[in-house]
Amino acid sequence: MKEVAPWRQGILSHHKRVKLTQKQMGDISPKVRKEVRERSGGICELRIRCHGAPAVQQAHLTGRKQLTHKTTADDLRDACIACHRYIDETPEGIRYKRKIRGDHNESA
């Protein structure tokens, strides 16, 4: 490996990546995960395919590709598997997700 001249060492060490990747914005931090779990009490918050089943997943209301900020507790709902699949995989579920996140642009 090529040696770096002493005068060049540390030149860019203060630079950090400014823009987060979509994956980084979609990642759920332990703090946010805990906040969502405390809000739900461990019970599915969606309750569209269940009647209060244990929440085992956290569902994004906005897909990673559409995120413009780091994921917060407001972007998530604690969900059982059936409800999570419903809002991610069915046309009715996708419309429901848009409704609960307040998105009035149906074409998005």
C-alpha positions in Angstrom: 0.0 0.0 0.0 1.2 3.5 -0.9 2.5 5.6 2.0 0.7 9.0 2.5 3.0 12.0 2.7 3.0 13.5 6.2 1.6 16.9 5.0 -1.4 15.0 3.5 -2.3 13.0 6.6 -5.4 14.2 8.2 -6.4 16.6 5.5 -9.8 15.0 5.0 -10.2 13.6 8.5 -12.7 16.3 9.4 -15.0 15.5 6.4 -17.9 13.2 7.0 -20.6 12.0 4.7 -23.2 14.7 4.7 -26.1 12.9 3.0 -27.4 9.7 4.6 -28.2 6.8 2.3 -31.8 5.6 2.0 -30.8 2.5 4.0 -29.4 4.7 6.8 -32.5 6.8 6.9 -34.7 3.7 7.1 -32.7 2.0 9.8 -34.5 2.0 13.2 -32.3 3.0 16.1 -32.6 1.2 19.4 -33.9 4.4 21.0 -36.7 4.8 18.4 -37.5 1.0 18.5 -37.9 1.3 22.3 -40.1 4.4 22.0 -42.4 2.6 19.5 -42.6 -0.5 21.7 -43.4 1.6 24.8 -46.1 3.5 22.9 -47.8 0.2 21.8 -47.3 -1.8 24.9 -46.1 -4.6 22.7 -49.6 -4.9 21.0 -50.2 -4.4 17.2 -51.1 -0.7 16.6 -52.6 -1.4 13.2 -55.3 -3.9 14.2 -56.6 -4.3 10.6 -56.0 -8.0 10.3 -56.0 -8.8 14.0 -57.7 -7.8 17.3 -54.6 -6.7 19.2 -52.1 -9.5 18.5 -48.6 -9.3 19.9 -46.4 -6.9 17.9 -43.4 -8.6 16.6 -42.3 -6.2 13.8 -42.2 -2.4 13.3 -43.8 -1.2 10.1 -42.6 1.9 8.2 -45.5 4.1 7.2 -43.2 5.6 4.5 -41.0 3.3 2.4 -37.3 3.7 2.6 -37.1 5.0 -1.0 -39.4 7.9 -0.1 -37.8 8.9 3.2 -36.3 12.3 3.4 -35.2 12.1 7.1 -33.9 9.6 9.6 -36.7 7.3 10.8 -38.6 8.5 13.9 -41.2 6.9 16.1 -43.9 8.8 14.2 -42.8 7.0 11.0 -43.4 3.6 12.5 -46.2 1.4 13.9 -45.7 -1.7 16.0 -47.4 -4.5 14.1 -48.2 -8.2 14.0 -47.0 -10.1 10.9 -50.5 -10.2 9.4 -51.1 -6.5 9.6 -47.6 -5.6 8.5 -47.9 -7.8 5.4 -51.4 -6.3 4.7 -50.2 -2.7 4.7 -47.1 -3.5 2.6 -48.4 -6.0 0.1 -52.1 -5.3 -0.7 -53.6 -2.3 -2.6 -56.1 -1.8 0.2 -53.3 -1.9 2.8 -51.2 0.6 0.9 -54.2 3.0 0.7 -54.7 2.5 4.5 -51.0 3.3 5.1 -51.3 6.5 3.1 -54.4 7.5 5.1 -52.8 7.0 8.5 -49.7 8.8 7.6 -51.7 11.7 6.2 -50.6 11.4 2.6 -53.3 12.7 0.3 -51.4 12.1 -2.9 -52.8 8.7 -3.9 -50.4 8.3 -6.9 -47.3 8.3 -4.7 
